């Protein structure tokens, strides 16, 4: 049984999908459409940078989706690969939008526009430089939550992404994240500050969630042929109305990626295909369960391996 997964923020890099862009007119057309829809030179930003411009959330989110969508379209249209055998589609945070677009539930134009809006509102939810996120390695979310609960008078931080058994991401104001990091260092618990300037997937995103609500409710969404796994519920969803409500709450809710992957495995999935820049999700999935098969698709060679498996 197969599942297809799409990455979220943090997987972007300068030059992603350039191999496909240079070889396929299909990709050139999609990039041209993206430039016109967004009214910014997203093609130039992706291929030339600068990195700080690509890393602006309002650029990052449509850029990662654009890269993922192009790879999916190449696999499907140029290589004739049949995704009908896939049981589930899933994505990490903005990756849920990539999943919905590739399933045909949302149009390409609507998806890239709403991700630009989503990124802008998430960035604006907290003044620039005041928010931060921290990856905590080597302990699980229960152990980390215990530390947060014991120190709630000292700092207020929130579990934003429960990514794998030994990788949890925390959001908060920079001053609180710094205090948490100091505590973790004293406990010899490895942690790493992420290159973001806003605390995603926590209560500080409430204004972004509220402002996005009307945009998501107005989104034209077709009936789904396959279930999508929601980050919020870690369960399969097929109702467009329910998906819209979850996409609204997803902005400030924890990404339950560990549980999403475990749900798919417990329901018969043995093969995962990650479509999009980087191999972040592939690494997380293998850490969750080393016995499943994972393919990361970033190049034409990767596609050939997938097709010949």
N, C-alpha and C positions, 0 to 999 in steps of 0.2 A: 504494500500500500504506500502511496506517495503523498507528500504534502509539499507545497511551494511556499517559500517565505521571502519577504522583502525587507531590506534593512532600513534603519532609521538614521537619525542625525548622528554624526560622528564617523560615518563611513565615506564621506566625501573626500575627494582629492583632486588636485589640479590634473587635468588630462584624462580624467575617467571617460571611458567609452570612445576614446579618440580612434582606436583601431577600427571600430565599427563605423564611425563617422566617415573616415577616409575611404572605406571600401564600399559602403552601401548608400545608394541614393535615398532609400527609405529613411535612413537615420538623418541624412542631411535635411530632408523634408520636415521631419518631426522637429528638429532643432530650429529650423526656420520658422515653423509655426509657433514654437515656444517663444522665440524672440518677439514675434508680433503680438502674441496674446499677452505676454507679461509687460510689453513695452519697455523692456530693458535688454541689453545685449547678453543674455544668459549664456549663449554659445561662447562668447569671448571670455566671460567670467570663468566658465568651466575649463576652458582650454588654456587660458593665459593668466588667470588670476586677476589681481594679487590674492594671496591666500586669505587675507583678512576680509576681503570682499566676498569671496566664496563662503567664508565662515559666518557671514551675517545671516542670522536665522531666516530672514525673509527671502534670501537667495538660496540658502542651503536646502531648505525643504523642497522647493520646486526643482532644484538641480538634481537632488538624489532621486526624486520621482522620475524626472526626465531620463536619467541614466538607466534606471530600472526598467522603465516602460520600453525604451529602445531595445534593450537586450531581449526582453520578452517578445517583442514584435519580430525581431530577427529570428529567434528560435522558432516561432510559430509560422512566419510567412516565408522566410528564406530557406529554412531547413525542413518545413512541413511537419514539425513535431506536434504530436497530439497530446494536449493536456487533459483530455477527457478522463484519463485513468487516475488523475489526481483527486484524492478524497477531500482535502482541505486546502484553502488559501489562508495565509496569515501574514501579518507584518508587524514590525516593532515600531510603535508610535506612528509617525507619518507613513511608515510602511504599510499600514492598514489601508491608506488611500491608494497606494500603488497596487495593492492586492485588488481592491474594488475596481480600479480602472482596468487592470489587466483581465479581470473577469467580465468586463463589459457592463458593470453595474453603473459606473459613472463615466461620462465622456472624458477624453483626454483634456479638452479645453477647460471643462468645469473643474477637473481635478487640479490642474496646474495653477489655475486662478485661485482656487480656495486655499491651496497650500501656501501661496504667496501671502494671502490675507492672514492665514493662521500663523505663519512665521512672524509677520509684522506685529500682530497683536500679542503673541507670546513674548516677543522681545520688548514690547512697550509695557508689559504688565508690571515690571519692576524697573526702576531707574537704572540705566546702564552702569555696570560696575558694582552694583549693590548686591546682586545675587550670585550664587555659585553652586557647583555640583561636585561631588566627591565620590570616586569609585573606591569601594572598600573590598579588599581581597583577603581570602583565607578564612572568612567566617560566613555563616549563613544569616538570613534575614532575622531569624528568631533571636540569635545571639546579639545581633546589631540593635534590634528593637529594645532589648533588655538594657543595653548601654544608653540608648536614647532616653528611655523611660527613667532610668536611675539619675539622669543628669538634666531632666527637663527644666529645672530651675536655673541651670547654668547656660543652656543653649537650646534653641528650638530648631530641630532638623527633622526631615521627613524622608522616609524611604520612597524613592521615585521610581526606580527600576529594580525589580527582583529578577536579575538576569540569569543566574545559575546558582548551583548550590554554594559556590564560594566566590560569587561576585555580585555585590549589591551596590546600587548607586543612590546617593543621598542628595537631597536638595535643601537649600536654605539661604538665609542672608549670609553674605560673605563673612561677617564677624562671627556668626554662629558656626559656620563650616570650619573656620580657622580654629575655633576652640575645640570642636569635635576632632579635627585632625591632630591637634596637640595631644588630646586624650588617647587617641588610637596609637599615636607614635609612642607614648609612654607605656602603652600596653603591648608594644612590639607587633601591632596589627598593621599590615601594609595598607597604605591608602594613597590615592593619586587624585589631585585636583584636575578636573576636566577643563578643556579649552572652550568653555561657554560663559556667557555673561548674564544668563538668566536661570533661575531655579525652576526647571520644568517639572511637570507632574506632581504638583503639591498645591497647597492652599493659595500660594502667591500667584497662581495662574487663574484665580477666580474671575478677574475682570476679563481676561482673554476668553475664558469659557462662556461668560455671559454675552460678550460681544459677538462671538462666533455662532451663538445659538441660532439666530435668525438666518444667517448665511447657510448653515448646515440644513436647517429645516426646509429652506427653499431649494435645496439641491435636488435636481432631477435624478432619481435613482431607479434603475430598472430592477425587475425581479432577478434574484440570484439563482443560478443553476446549481451552484455548490455552496456549502456553508463556509462562512469566514469565522475564524477564531478571534473573539474579542479580547483585547488587552485588559479590559475592565473586568470581565466576568471569567476569563480563562475557559470559556465554553463556546460551543458552536452556535452561530446565529445565522438566520437566513431571511428574516423579516426586514425589509428596507426601513420601516418606521423605527423598529427597535435598534437597528444599526445606527441610524441618525442620532438617536438619543444617546447612545453609547459613545459616538464620536464627539459629542458635546462634552460629556463628562470625562472622557479620556484625557482631555487637556490638563485637568487638575488631579486626576486619579493616578494611582500607582500602575505602572506597566508590569503586569504579572506574567512576564515572559517564561520564567521557569515553569509555572503552572500550565501555561499555554502549550509548551512543548510536551510536558508530561501527559496532558490531556490527549494530545494527538497520538503519542506513543501508546497510551493505554487503550486507544481506540483503533489499534491495528497498524499505525504508520511505522514503517521500518526504513523508509527512504525520504530524505529531505533534499530539496533543491533550493539553494539560495540564489536569487536573481537580483543583481544590483552591484554597485561598487563595493569592493572589499570582501572580507571573509569573517566579519564580526559575528554574525549569527551562526555561521558554521562552527566557529570555535566554541561558542556558548552551548550549542546543541551537543557537540561531542563531549563537553564537560558534564552535561546533564545526563547523557547516556552514551557511553563509548561503543555500544554494540550496534547503534543505528548507522546507516550509510548517509553521507552528506556530500553533495556536489555543490561547489561554488562556481557560478558562471560569470566570468569577467572577460573572457576572450573567446575567439573562434575555436581554439583548441579545446577549451572547456566544454563548448557546445558539442563538439565531435565526441568527446568522452561520454557526455550524457546520452547522446543518441545511440552510441554503440554499446552502452551498458545493458 
